[in-house]
Amino acid sequence: MSASTENAPQKKSIRSRIQKFGSFLSSMIMPNIGAFIAWGLITALFIESGWAPNETLAALVDPMIIYLLPLLIGYTGGKIVHDVRGGVVGAVATIGVIAGADIPMFLGAMAMGPLGGIAIKGFDRLVEGKIRQGFEMLVNNFSAGIIGFFLAIFGLLAIGPIVEWLTNVLSGAVDFLVNSGLLPLTSIIIEPAKVLFLNNAINHGVLSPIAAEQVASAGKSILYLLEPNPGPGVGILLAFAIFGTGISKASAPGAMVIQFLGGIHEIYFPYVLSKPLTILAAIAGGMTGVFTFSLFNVGLTSVPSPGSIFPVLGLAAPGDFFGVLLGVVLSAAVSFIIASMILKFSSNEGETLEESTAKMESMKGKKSSAASALHSNAGAAEAGTGAYLDKEVNKIVFACDAGMGSSAMGASVMKDKVKKAGLDISVTNTSISNIPDDADLIITHKDLTERARQKRPDAEHVSVENFLGSDKYDEVVKDLKQKKGVEEGSSAETAAAAKAPVNKIIFACDAGMGSSAMGASVMKDKVKKAGLDISVSNTSISNIPDDADLIITHKDLTERARQKRPDAEHVSVENFLGSDKYDEVVEDLKTRE
């Protein structure tokens, strides 16, 4: 393990707790952004005041916002907690709050989905190892059904009225701000929150659910424009491109492209931190944009994610295109003027862009791989790097809070380096809450390493403090090449003899219930008697988990299973209930201990 990995738990601040909460909220919303956009497009096009009114197609609007979107959120929330079973119970629990309310139940779904996942997870832990052979499917199905039954009633009678009251209070507060002309003041909170990476809790936890309700009643919402507006950021970057110095001046044009067109707003945070007074430019620009949006009474039909100019303009309500564009342009102009004055008349003393990026990463509790890609020649690698690899690495995962913009950029940089090195290794990105079971090497900012380690204690972890330079990536690739060289130099006989350890056995069939459950029960008993610490479970072929080491299927289904998981070991049997191969497998596993 690298010496750069942080072993001591990170002290949790109030900010980091809010970040974690915001990350959890956004992880329920972000996977379903596509569904929100689909609903927004249908609303913008086919309602009576839409671009192409169509009464027949407009019938899709209400069922989608009342049922589909809250159920997707509830399912996702439950799945985050306890995989598919948690998702199913979370969706059933969510229908309770939907049935008892007259408004779209987004906040209710964000409460009941995780609650359903927690409930079924607690039950599964309680009965683990205590179910008699042959009763697994019965217990699994009825436990999910009964828990969902009670949670749906609980949601209908108890949670639904509370959430409806809370939603009405929040909506009333927003209406008050709009009617009194005070909505621009929200920029005083939102713009600094973006630099502190607290915007997920505000945007996806509060604004988006209320905005969706406003779209359902009015066909658009200004709330979708409060945080994603790219104007303030591009104005600040333009000021640095003209009046900045050194690397900040040289890199600002590239940052403008990433921020304005790509929608990754975090790229301008280091520039703000290098000249803290420029946060005033961001606030003033944000306020100007919101004032313009309010003045022209414009809004969007769905959440623009990421905050690129393309979805911001593309999701403008019918007749609102000019007002939205003007708001973005004026907010950019105001932030540019104020930032230019600050840069022109302030001293050059202060943090360098590299120092500000490191500070930003620390404040956010995550790496900035977008900045890493932009400033690939700046900075230096952290001290104490060494061989990262204690085991074979087939999959590298970049993990951050949201698992979208910045980690995608970092993964893209690493993917290019891995490809150029001729290594056959998968590189991807995700949020910490969704780190896959088959991740071998996980790269995180030092403030998130402890959370990542709790999620995947069996994986390799690399913790870094500064992602400005690419030296860290180069060192990882170098270690990967060295390990590959050792493997290629080994003899064929040794490679054939060195079978990979097996930690999880999966019995897979079409439905993943009856026959495979019986087979898993038989194998579980044999593994236990052999004194092996190996997990044995069953599922459908379509749901074979990524961390399955050995997959047992009926001979007619083995090819499908192999296509699903070509990297795992496969055993074909003719009869799940009794096969001599089970004993052979157990004996082979004993030799690998």
SESE-645575 format. One record per residue (C-alpha): residue number from 1; x, y, z. Coordinates in Angstrom, 2 decimals. Example, Ala and Ser with C-alpha at 12.3 -4.5 7.8 and 13.67 -1.06 7.14 Angstrom:
2
{1; {12.30; -4.50; 7.80}}
{2; {13.67; -1.06; 7.14}}
END
This chain:
593
{1; {0.00; 0.00; 0.00}}
{2; {1.24; 3.45; -0.88}}
{3; {2.54; 5.69; 1.80}}
{4; {0.37; 8.38; 0.28}}
{5; {-2.70; 6.61; 1.54}}
{6; {-4.13; 8.22; 4.61}}
{7; {-4.46; 5.69; 7.40}}
{8; {-5.87; 7.92; 10.08}}
{9; {-9.59; 8.67; 9.94}}
{10; {-10.35; 12.18; 8.75}}
{11; {-11.90; 14.45; 11.32}}
{12; {-15.42; 15.26; 10.21}}
{13; {-16.43; 18.91; 10.11}}
{14; {-19.90; 20.30; 9.81}}
{15; {-19.11; 21.12; 6.20}}
{16; {-18.08; 17.55; 5.42}}
{17; {-21.25; 16.23; 7.02}}
{18; {-23.34; 18.54; 4.85}}
{19; {-21.31; 17.45; 1.84}}
{20; {-22.02; 13.81; 2.63}}
{21; {-25.73; 14.52; 3.08}}
{22; {-25.82; 16.48; -0.17}}
{23; {-24.01; 13.66; -1.92}}
{24; {-26.59; 11.15; -0.69}}
{25; {-29.45; 13.35; -1.89}}
{26; {-27.86; 13.94; -5.28}}
{27; {-27.16; 10.22; -5.71}}
{28; {-30.94; 9.66; -5.69}}
{29; {-31.62; 12.43; -8.22}}
{30; {-28.66; 12.32; -10.63}}
{31; {-29.17; 8.76; -11.98}}
{32; {-32.71; 9.82; -12.90}}
{33; {-31.86; 13.14; -14.57}}
{34; {-32.61; 11.59; -17.95}}
{35; {-36.18; 10.83; -16.86}}
{36; {-36.59; 14.40; -15.60}}
{37; {-35.37; 15.75; -18.94}}
{38; {-37.73; 13.44; -20.86}}
{39; {-40.65; 14.68; -18.77}}
{40; {-39.51; 18.30; -19.21}}
{41; {-39.37; 17.93; -22.99}}
{42; {-42.84; 16.36; -23.10}}
{43; {-44.16; 19.18; -20.92}}
{44; {-42.49; 21.91; -23.00}}
{45; {-43.77; 20.49; -26.26}}
{46; {-47.24; 19.11; -25.71}}
{47; {-49.08; 20.97; -22.92}}
{48; {-51.62; 23.60; -23.94}}
{49; {-49.08; 26.43; -23.75}}
{50; {-46.22; 24.33; -25.23}}
{51; {-44.29; 24.52; -28.48}}
{52; {-46.54; 21.95; -30.21}}
{53; {-49.76; 21.49; -28.16}}
{54; {-51.14; 17.98; -28.41}}
{55; {-53.86; 16.85; -26.03}}
{56; {-53.21; 13.15; -26.61}}
{57; {-49.47; 13.30; -25.96}}
{58; {-49.92; 15.76; -23.09}}
{59; {-51.63; 12.92; -21.21}}
{60; {-48.11; 11.65; -20.42}}
{61; {-47.28; 14.68; -18.25}}
{62; {-49.28; 13.98; -15.08}}
{63; {-48.57; 10.23; -14.75}}
{64; {-44.85; 10.85; -15.17}}
{65; {-44.53; 13.54; -12.51}}
{66; {-47.02; 12.02; -10.06}}
{67; {-45.95; 8.38; -10.31}}
{68; {-42.90; 7.67; -12.50}}
{69; {-40.41; 10.25; -11.20}}
{70; {-41.10; 9.79; -7.46}}
{71; {-41.04; 6.00; -7.87}}
{72; {-37.70; 6.18; -9.69}}
{73; {-36.29; 8.32; -6.87}}
{74; {-37.68; 5.95; -4.22}}
{75; {-36.30; 2.90; -6.02}}
{76; {-32.88; 4.52; -6.43}}
{77; {-32.79; 5.57; -2.77}}
{78; {-33.59; 2.05; -1.62}}
{79; {-31.15; 0.49; -4.07}}
{80; {-28.32; 2.67; -2.75}}
{81; {-28.93; 1.25; 0.71}}
{82; {-29.57; -2.43; -0.12}}
{83; {-29.27; -3.13; -3.83}}
{84; {-32.30; -4.38; -5.79}}
{85; {-34.24; -5.68; -2.79}}
{86; {-33.86; -2.30; -1.13}}
{87; {-34.96; -0.61; -4.34}}
{88; {-38.11; -2.70; -4.63}}
{89; {-39.17; -2.12; -1.02}}
{90; {-38.26; 1.57; -1.36}}
{91; {-40.54; 1.89; -4.40}}
{92; {-43.41; 0.16; -2.59}}
{93; {-42.94; 2.44; 0.41}}
{94; {-42.92; 5.47; -1.89}}
{95; {-46.31; 4.65; -3.38}}
{96; {-47.78; 5.26; 0.07}}
{97; {-46.74; 8.92; 0.17}}
{98; {-47.76; 9.34; -3.49}}
{99; {-51.29; 8.04; -2.86}}
{100; {-51.88; 10.32; 0.11}}
{101; {-50.83; 13.62; -1.48}}
{102; {-52.16; 16.12; -4.01}}
{103; {-48.68; 17.26; -5.07}}
{104; {-45.68; 15.45; -6.63}}
{105; {-43.96; 13.59; -3.80}}
{106; {-40.27; 14.09; -4.56}}
{107; {-39.27; 14.90; -0.99}}
{108; {-41.43; 12.01; 0.22}}
{109; {-39.69; 9.66; -2.19}}
{110; {-36.30; 10.84; -0.93}}
{111; {-37.40; 9.88; 2.57}}
{112; {-39.30; 6.63; 1.97}}
{113; {-36.89; 5.10; -0.58}}
{114; {-33.90; 4.94; 1.78}}
{115; {-36.21; 3.99; 4.66}}
{116; {-37.40; 0.97; 2.67}}
{117; {-33.80; -0.01; 1.94}}
{118; {-32.83; 0.31; 5.59}}
{119; {-35.81; -1.79; 6.71}}
{120; {-35.20; -4.72; 4.38}}
{121; {-31.45; -4.58; 4.97}}
{122; {-32.03; -4.85; 8.70}}
{123; {-34.33; -7.84; 8.21}}
{124; {-31.87; -9.63; 5.92}}
{125; {-29.09; -9.19; 8.46}}
{126; {-31.36; -10.48; 11.21}}
{127; {-32.21; -13.75; 9.42}}
{128; {-28.87; -14.31; 7.68}}
{129; {-27.82; -17.93; 8.06}}
{130; {-31.05; -18.86; 9.89}}
{131; {-33.33; -19.80; 6.97}}
{132; {-33.94; -23.52; 6.49}}
{133; {-32.89; -25.09; 3.21}}
{134; {-35.62; -24.82; 0.55}}
{135; {-37.39; -21.86; 2.20}}
{136; {-35.11; -19.10; 0.86}}
{137; {-37.39; -17.91; -1.94}}
{138; {-40.45; -17.99; 0.31}}
{139; {-38.76; -15.89; 3.00}}
{140; {-37.19; -13.47; 0.54}}
{141; {-40.40; -12.74; -1.33}}
{142; {-42.73; -12.49; 1.63}}
{143; {-40.34; -10.47; 3.76}}
{144; {-40.06; -7.83; 1.02}}
{145; {-43.81; -7.89; 0.50}}
{146; {-44.75; -7.61; 4.18}}
{147; {-42.21; -4.87; 4.97}}
{148; {-43.30; -2.96; 1.86}}
{149; {-46.94; -3.40; 2.94}}
{150; {-46.38; -1.79; 6.33}}
{151; {-44.14; 0.98; 4.99}}
{152; {-46.68; 1.92; 2.29}}
{153; {-49.37; 2.33; 4.97}}
{154; {-46.93; 4.26; 7.17}}
{155; {-46.09; 6.55; 4.26}}
{156; {-49.76; 7.13; 3.45}}
{157; {-50.90; 7.92; 6.98}}
{158; {-47.84; 9.48; 8.64}}
{159; {-45.05; 10.59; 6.31}}
{160; {-47.19; 11.84; 3.42}}
{161; {-49.00; 14.61; 5.37}}
{162; {-45.72; 15.78; 6.97}}
{163; {-43.87; 15.97; 3.65}}
{164; {-46.83; 17.69; 1.97}}
{165; {-46.84; 20.33; 4.72}}
{166; {-43.06; 20.77; 4.43}}
{167; {-43.26; 21.09; 0.64}}
{168; {-46.00; 23.69; 0.92}}
{169; {-43.91; 25.68; 3.42}}
{170; {-40.85; 25.61; 1.14}}
{171; {-42.95; 26.50; -1.91}}
{172; {-44.51; 29.36; 0.01}}
{173; {-41.08; 30.65; 0.97}}
{174; {-39.99; 30.56; -2.67}}
{175; {-43.17; 32.32; -3.79}}
{176; {-42.54; 35.01; -1.16}}
{177; {-39.00; 35.58; -2.45}}
{178; {-40.23; 35.79; -6.04}}
{179; {-43.20; 38.07; -5.34}}
{180; {-41.17; 40.40; -3.12}}
{181; {-38.29; 40.61; -5.59}}
{182; {-35.84; 39.06; -3.14}}
{183; {-34.99; 35.93; -5.13}}
{184; {-31.69; 37.42; -6.40}}
{185; {-30.47; 37.40; -2.78}}
{186; {-30.24; 33.61; -2.96}}
{187; {-27.00; 34.10; -4.91}}
{188; {-25.39; 35.25; -1.66}}
{189; {-25.78; 31.64; -0.50}}
{190; {-25.57; 29.69; -3.73}}
{191; {-22.39; 31.15; -5.25}}
{192; {-20.16; 30.67; -2.17}}
{193; {-21.77; 27.24; -1.66}}
{194; {-20.59; 26.19; -5.11}}
{195; {-16.97; 26.93; -4.14}}
{196; {-17.46; 24.98; -0.91}}
{197; {-19.16; 22.15; -2.84}}
{198; {-22.33; 22.46; -0.78}}
{199; {-24.52; 23.11; -3.80}}
{200; {-25.76; 19.51; -4.10}}
{201; {-27.62; 19.75; -0.80}}
{202; {-29.25; 23.00; -1.94}}
{203; {-29.84; 22.25; -5.62}}
{204; {-30.91; 18.61; -5.63}}
{205; {-32.19; 18.39; -2.07}}
{206; {-34.50; 21.42; -2.05}}
{207; {-34.67; 23.41; -5.29}}
{208; {-35.19; 20.62; -7.85}}
{209; {-38.17; 18.95; -6.09}}
{210; {-39.92; 22.31; -5.64}}
{211; {-39.06; 23.31; -9.21}}
{212; {-40.59; 20.11; -10.58}}
{213; {-43.83; 20.90; -8.77}}
{214; {-43.81; 24.41; -10.25}}
{215; {-43.31; 22.97; -13.74}}
{216; {-46.30; 20.70; -13.18}}
{217; {-48.53; 23.66; -12.37}}
{218; {-47.00; 26.48; -14.44}}
{219; {-45.04; 24.69; -17.16}}
{220; {-41.66; 26.11; -16.07}}
{221; {-39.60; 27.09; -13.03}}
{222; {-37.01; 29.79; -12.41}}
{223; {-35.48; 27.63; -9.66}}
{224; {-33.79; 25.48; -12.30}}
{225; {-31.74; 28.56; -13.25}}
{226; {-30.41; 29.56; -9.83}}
{227; {-27.41; 27.24; -9.56}}
{228; {-26.66; 25.93; -13.11}}
{229; {-26.29; 29.41; -14.67}}
{230; {-22.80; 29.31; -16.27}}
{231; {-22.63; 33.13; -16.63}}
{232; {-20.88; 34.13; -13.37}}
{233; {-18.15; 31.53; -13.78}}
{234; {-17.35; 32.29; -17.41}}
{235; {-17.20; 36.01; -16.60}}
{236; {-14.60; 35.43; -13.90}}
{237; {-12.55; 33.19; -16.17}}
{238; {-12.66; 35.78; -18.95}}
{239; {-11.32; 38.38; -16.51}}
{240; {-8.43; 36.07; -15.57}}
{241; {-7.73; 35.41; -19.26}}
{242; {-7.29; 39.18; -19.85}}
{243; {-6.03; 40.58; -16.56}}
{244; {-4.58; 37.52; -14.85}}
{245; {-0.91; 36.60; -14.61}}
{246; {1.19; 33.48; -15.02}}
{247; {-0.52; 30.11; -15.20}}
{248; {-3.92; 31.57; -14.27}}
{249; {-3.87; 33.77; -17.39}}
{250; {-2.57; 30.98; -19.62}}
{251; {-5.05; 28.33; -18.45}}
{252; {-8.20; 30.48; -18.16}}
{253; {-9.25; 30.20; -21.85}}
{254; {-9.24; 26.41; -21.67}}
{255; {-11.12; 26.55; -18.39}}
{256; {-13.79; 28.72; -20.05}}
{257; {-14.48; 26.01; -22.61}}
{258; {-14.78; 23.31; -19.95}}
{259; {-16.99; 25.46; -17.71}}
{260; {-19.27; 27.14; -20.24}}
{261; {-19.65; 24.39; -22.82}}
{262; {-18.89; 21.30; -20.74}}
{263; {-20.83; 22.42; -17.69}}
{264; {-18.14; 21.56; -15.11}}
{265; {-18.36; 24.64; -12.90}}
{266; {-15.70; 23.55; -10.43}}
{267; {-13.01; 24.45; -12.94}}
{268; {-13.22; 28.13; -11.93}}
{269; {-13.16; 27.56; -8.15}}
{270; {-9.32; 27.68; -7.87}}
{271; {-9.32; 31.03; -9.66}}
{272; {-11.79; 32.44; -7.12}}
{273; {-9.75; 31.06; -4.22}}
{274; {-6.54; 32.56; -5.59}}
{275; {-8.25; 35.98; -5.40}}
{276; {-10.94; 35.58; -2.70}}
{277; {-12.47; 38.99; -3.45}}
{278; {-13.63; 37.64; -6.81}}
{279; {-16.37; 35.76; -4.96}}
{280; {-18.07; 39.17; -4.95}}
{281; {-18.01; 39.03; -8.75}}
{282; {-19.66; 35.59; -8.69}}
{283; {-22.35; 36.80; -6.27}}
{284; {-23.03; 39.99; -8.25}}
{285; {-23.17; 38.04; -11.50}}
{286; {-25.50; 35.48; -10.00}}
{287; {-27.79; 38.18; -8.62}}
{288; {-27.86; 39.92; -12.01}}
{289; {-28.82; 36.70; -13.74}}
{290; {-31.60; 35.88; -11.28}}
{291; {-32.92; 39.47; -11.45}}
{292; {-33.03; 39.24; -15.25}}
{293; {-34.75; 35.86; -15.17}}
{294; {-37.33; 37.27; -12.73}}
{295; {-37.83; 40.46; -14.75}}
{296; {-38.59; 38.52; -17.92}}
{297; {-40.52; 35.82; -16.01}}
{298; {-38.57; 32.99; -17.62}}
{299; {-37.82; 29.46; -16.49}}
{300; {-36.77; 25.97; -17.57}}
{301; {-38.90; 22.88; -17.98}}
{302; {-36.42; 20.49; -16.35}}
{303; {-33.11; 20.38; -14.48}}
{304; {-30.13; 21.21; -16.74}}
{305; {-27.40; 18.79; -15.78}}
{306; {-24.55; 19.44; -16.20}}
{307; {-24.74; 23.23; -16.05}}
{308; {-23.63; 23.79; -19.64}}
{309; {-25.07; 26.56; -21.80}}
{310; {-26.54; 23.89; -24.12}}
{311; {-29.04; 22.29; -21.68}}
{312; {-29.71; 25.68; -20.07}}
{313; {-30.91; 27.08; -23.39}}
{314; {-32.31; 23.81; -24.69}}
{315; {-34.68; 23.39; -21.74}}
{316; {-35.98; 26.97; -21.79}}
{317; {-39.77; 27.13; -21.70}}
{318; {-41.58; 28.20; -24.92}}
{319; {-41.02; 31.91; -25.48}}
{320; {-38.31; 32.14; -22.79}}
{321; {-35.21; 31.53; -24.90}}
{322; {-34.26; 35.20; -25.24}}
{323; {-34.82; 35.95; -21.54}}
{324; {-32.72; 32.98; -20.43}}
{325; {-29.91; 33.87; -22.85}}
{326; {-29.98; 37.53; -21.77}}
{327; {-29.76; 36.51; -18.11}}
{328; {-26.71; 34.34; -18.77}}
{329; {-25.01; 37.06; -20.85}}
{330; {-25.67; 39.85; -18.33}}
{331; {-24.53; 37.71; -15.39}}
{332; {-21.30; 36.96; -17.28}}
{333; {-20.82; 40.64; -18.12}}
{334; {-21.31; 41.82; -14.53}}
{335; {-19.02; 39.16; -13.06}}
{336; {-16.41; 39.99; -15.73}}
{337; {-16.46; 43.75; -14.96}}
{338; {-16.18; 43.29; -11.18}}
{339; {-13.56; 40.53; -11.41}}
{340; {-11.54; 42.62; -13.87}}
{341; {-11.52; 45.59; -11.48}}
{342; {-10.42; 43.35; -8.62}}
{343; {-7.61; 41.79; -10.67}}
{344; {-6.47; 45.07; -12.20}}
{345; {-6.27; 47.09; -9.00}}
{346; {-5.29; 44.41; -6.47}}
{347; {-1.73; 43.37; -5.72}}
{348; {-0.28; 40.22; -7.21}}
{349; {0.37; 38.77; -3.77}}
{350; {-1.68; 35.82; -2.74}}
{351; {-1.97; 32.11; -3.39}}
{352; {-0.84; 30.67; -6.67}}
{353; {-3.39; 28.83; -8.79}}
{354; {-1.82; 25.52; -7.76}}
{355; {-2.11; 26.38; -4.07}}
{356; {-5.69; 27.51; -4.56}}
{357; {-6.59; 24.28; -6.31}}
{358; {-5.16; 22.27; -3.43}}
{359; {-7.12; 24.47; -1.02}}
{360; {-10.27; 24.01; -3.08}}
{361; {-9.85; 20.22; -3.08}}
{362; {-9.43; 20.25; 0.69}}
{363; {-12.50; 22.46; 1.19}}
{364; {-14.60; 20.35; -1.13}}
{365; {-13.45; 17.04; 0.26}}
{366; {-12.77; 15.73; -3.23}}
{367; {-10.18; 15.93; -5.95}}
{368; {-10.40; 18.28; -8.90}}
{369; {-9.46; 16.11; -11.84}}
{370; {-10.93; 18.71; -14.19}}
{371; {-8.22; 21.09; -13.01}}
{372; {-5.76; 18.23; -13.24}}
{373; {-6.52; 17.78; -16.91}}
{374; {-6.25; 21.50; -17.55}}
{375; {-2.96; 22.10; -15.69}}
{376; {-1.24; 18.82; -16.41}}
{377; {2.22; 20.36; -16.35}}
{378; {1.90; 22.15; -13.01}}
{379; {2.48; 20.91; -9.47}}
{380; {4.38; 17.95; -8.19}}
{381; {3.54; 14.52; -6.93}}
{382; {3.11; 13.97; -3.24}}
{383; {5.93; 12.49; -1.26}}
{384; {5.91; 8.92; -0.18}}
{385; {4.66; 7.26; -3.34}}
{386; {5.61; 3.70; -3.81}}
{387; {4.30; 0.44; -5.15}}
{388; {0.53; 0.62; -4.95}}
{389; {-0.16; -2.92; -5.95}}
{390; {-0.47; -5.72; -3.47}}
{391; {-2.66; -7.66; -5.89}}
{392; {-3.62; -7.82; -9.54}}
{393; {-5.45; -4.72; -10.83}}
{394; {-8.06; -5.12; -13.56}}
{395; {-10.26; -2.14; -12.73}}
{396; {-9.38; 1.39; -11.57}}
{397; {-12.16; 3.57; -10.19}}
{398; {-12.03; 7.32; -9.59}}
{399; {-14.47; 8.08; -6.78}}
{400; {-15.76; 11.44; -5.58}}
{401; {-18.92; 12.73; -3.95}}
{402; {-21.19; 13.09; -6.95}}
{403; {-19.34; 10.74; -9.31}}
{404; {-19.89; 12.90; -12.36}}
{405; {-17.92; 15.89; -13.70}}
{406; {-14.56; 15.90; -11.96}}
{407; {-14.12; 12.16; -11.50}}
{408; {-15.08; 11.67; -15.16}}
{409; {-12.29; 14.04; -16.16}}
{410; {-9.78; 12.23; -13.95}}
{411; {-10.84; 8.86; -15.31}}
{412; {-10.46; 10.21; -18.85}}
{413; {-6.87; 11.31; -18.15}}
{414; {-5.97; 7.97; -16.58}}
{415; {-7.72; 6.00; -19.31}}
{416; {-5.56; 7.72; -21.92}}
{417; {-2.38; 6.96; -19.97}}
{418; {-3.36; 3.31; -19.45}}
{419; {-4.12; 2.94; -23.15}}
{420; {-0.79; 4.47; -24.19}}
{421; {1.00; 2.12; -21.78}}
{422; {-0.59; -0.85; -23.54}}
{423; {-2.38; -2.05; -20.40}}
{424; {-5.67; -3.92; -20.60}}
{425; {-7.22; -2.30; -17.52}}
{426; {-10.68; -0.79; -17.14}}
{427; {-10.80; 2.81; -15.87}}
{428; {-14.08; 4.36; -14.80}}
{429; {-15.59; 6.86; -12.36}}
{430; {-18.43; 6.87; -9.89}}
{431; {-19.61; 8.28; -6.58}}
{432; {-18.30; 6.78; -3.36}}
{433; {-21.73; 5.39; -2.54}}
{434; {-21.72; 3.44; -5.82}}
{435; {-18.16; 2.08; -5.92}}
{436; {-18.53; -1.31; -7.66}}
{437; {-17.61; -4.54; -5.96}}
{438; {-15.04; -5.41; -8.62}}
{439; {-12.95; -2.23; -8.19}}
{440; {-9.33; -3.23; -7.58}}
{441; {-7.74; 0.23; -7.27}}
{442; {-9.70; 3.24; -6.00}}
{443; {-8.32; 6.77; -6.31}}
{444; {-9.77; 9.46; -4.04}}
{445; {-8.90; 12.75; -2.41}}
{446; {-7.41; 12.27; 1.05}}
{447; {-10.54; 13.69; 2.73}}
{448; {-12.64; 10.97; 1.10}}
{449; {-10.29; 8.00; 1.42}}
{450; {-11.70; 6.87; 4.76}}
{451; {-15.24; 6.79; 3.35}}
{452; {-14.01; 4.89; 0.30}}
{453; {-12.13; 2.42; 2.52}}
{454; {-15.26; 1.80; 4.59}}
{455; {-17.16; 1.11; 1.38}}
{456; {-14.50; -1.22; -0.09}}
{457; {-11.97; -2.28; 2.59}}
{458; {-10.67; -5.11; 0.39}}
{459; {-9.56; -2.88; -2.49}}
{460; {-6.33; -0.95; -3.01}}
{461; {-6.66; 2.76; -2.18}}
{462; {-4.58; 5.68; -3.37}}
{463; {-5.02; 8.94; -1.51}}
{464; {-3.70; 12.22; -2.86}}
{465; {-3.63; 15.84; -1.79}}
{466; {-3.08; 17.64; -5.06}}
{467; {-4.34; 16.52; -8.44}}
{468; {-3.01; 19.50; -10.37}}
{469; {-0.09; 17.54; -11.81}}
{470; {-0.24; 14.20; -13.58}}
{471; {2.84; 12.73; -11.89}}
{472; {0.65; 10.71; -9.55}}
{473; {-1.14; 9.10; -12.50}}
{474; {2.24; 8.34; -14.11}}
{475; {3.46; 6.61; -10.94}}
{476; {0.35; 4.45; -10.79}}
{477; {0.76; 3.47; -14.44}}
{478; {4.45; 2.73; -13.86}}
{479; {3.57; 0.35; -11.01}}
{480; {0.93; -1.30; -13.18}}
{481; {3.47; -1.85; -15.97}}
{482; {6.00; -3.30; -13.54}}
{483; {3.48; -5.77; -12.22}}
{484; {2.40; -6.71; -15.72}}
{485; {6.03; -7.27; -16.63}}
{486; {6.44; -9.70; -13.71}}
{487; {3.37; -11.60; -14.78}}
{488; {4.47; -11.80; -18.40}}
{489; {7.88; -13.10; -17.31}}
{490; {6.42; -15.95; -15.33}}
{491; {6.28; -19.42; -16.82}}
{492; {3.13; -20.79; -18.39}}
{493; {3.10; -23.62; -15.89}}
{494; {3.17; -21.23; -12.95}}
{495; {0.42; -19.09; -14.48}}
{496; {-1.76; -22.13; -15.02}}
{497; {-1.20; -23.37; -11.49}}
{498; {-1.84; -20.04; -9.80}}
{499; {-5.62; -20.00; -9.69}}
{500; {-7.26; -16.87; -8.39}}
{501; {-8.84; -17.06; -4.92}}
{502; {-12.61; -17.41; -4.75}}
{503; {-14.51; -15.24; -2.28}}
{504; {-17.97; -15.37; -3.79}}
{505; {-19.85; -18.19; -5.52}}
{506; {-23.01; -17.33; -7.46}}
{507; {-25.67; -19.78; -8.63}}
{508; {-27.43; -18.19; -11.61}}
{509; {-30.57; -19.18; -13.48}}
{510; {-33.19; -17.38; -15.55}}
{511; {-35.34; -16.06; -12.74}}
{512; {-32.74; -16.25; -9.98}}
{513; {-35.18; -17.81; -7.56}}
{514; {-36.28; -21.46; -7.28}}
{515; {-33.66; -23.84; -8.74}}
{516; {-30.64; -21.62; -8.21}}
{517; {-31.73; -20.96; -4.61}}
{518; {-31.82; -24.71; -3.99}}
{519; {-28.40; -25.19; -5.56}}
{520; {-26.94; -22.35; -3.52}}
{521; {-28.36; -23.87; -0.36}}
{522; {-26.69; -27.22; -1.09}}
{523; {-23.35; -25.60; -1.88}}
{524; {-23.57; -23.32; 1.14}}
{525; {-23.84; -26.38; 3.37}}
{526; {-20.86; -28.06; 1.71}}
{527; {-18.71; -24.93; 1.95}}
{528; {-19.58; -24.52; 5.62}}
{529; {-18.71; -28.14; 6.41}}
{530; {-15.38; -27.70; 4.61}}
{531; {-14.57; -24.77; 6.86}}
{532; {-14.29; -22.34; 3.97}}
{533; {-15.08; -18.65; 4.44}}
{534; {-16.75; -18.15; 1.05}}
{535; {-20.02; -16.38; 0.29}}
{536; {-22.60; -18.43; -1.64}}
{537; {-25.75; -16.85; -3.05}}
{538; {-28.08; -17.00; -6.04}}
{539; {-29.46; -14.57; -8.59}}
{540; {-30.69; -14.25; -12.15}}
{541; {-28.16; -14.19; -14.99}}
{542; {-29.03; -10.58; -15.77}}
{543; {-28.15; -9.57; -12.19}}
{544; {-24.87; -11.47; -11.68}}
{545; {-22.82; -9.15; -9.45}}
{546; {-19.48; -7.72; -10.53}}
{547; {-17.64; -9.36; -7.63}}
{548; {-18.70; -12.94; -8.47}}
{549; {-15.58; -15.12; -8.65}}
{550; {-17.20; -18.47; -9.49}}
{551; {-20.52; -18.76; -11.32}}
{552; {-22.43; -22.05; -11.44}}
{553; {-25.18; -22.44; -14.05}}
{554; {-27.17; -25.09; -15.87}}
{555; {-25.30; -26.17; -18.99}}
{556; {-27.90; -24.55; -21.24}}
{557; {-27.31; -21.16; -19.59}}
{558; {-23.52; -21.15; -19.19}}
{559; {-22.86; -19.31; -22.42}}
{560; {-25.16; -16.45; -21.41}}
{561; {-23.48; -16.27; -18.02}}
{562; {-20.05; -16.23; -19.66}}
{563; {-21.11; -13.32; -21.87}}
{564; {-22.29; -11.46; -18.79}}
{565; {-19.11; -12.10; -16.77}}
{566; {-16.30; -13.31; -19.07}}
{567; {-13.67; -12.61; -16.39}}
{568; {-15.15; -15.02; -13.81}}
{569; {-14.75; -18.80; -13.50}}
{570; {-17.74; -20.82; -14.76}}
{571; {-18.99; -24.30; -13.87}}
{572; {-21.80; -26.04; -15.83}}
{573; {-24.10; -28.58; -14.20}}
{574; {-27.07; -30.62; -15.38}}
{575; {-28.92; -30.70; -12.07}}
{576; {-28.84; -27.94; -9.47}}
{577; {-30.15; -30.19; -6.69}}
{578; {-27.44; -32.79; -6.84}}
{579; {-24.20; -32.71; -8.77}}
{580; {-20.88; -34.45; -8.24}}
{581; {-19.24; -31.26; -9.45}}
{582; {-20.11; -29.55; -6.17}}
{583; {-17.72; -31.81; -4.28}}
{584; {-15.05; -31.30; -6.94}}
{585; {-15.44; -27.54; -6.65}}
{586; {-15.14; -27.65; -2.86}}
{587; {-12.01; -29.81; -3.02}}
{588; {-10.47; -27.40; -5.54}}
{589; {-11.33; -24.44; -3.33}}
{590; {-9.65; -26.09; -0.36}}
{591; {-6.39; -26.29; -2.32}}
{592; {-6.51; -22.52; -2.91}}
{593; {-6.71; -21.65; 0.77}}
END
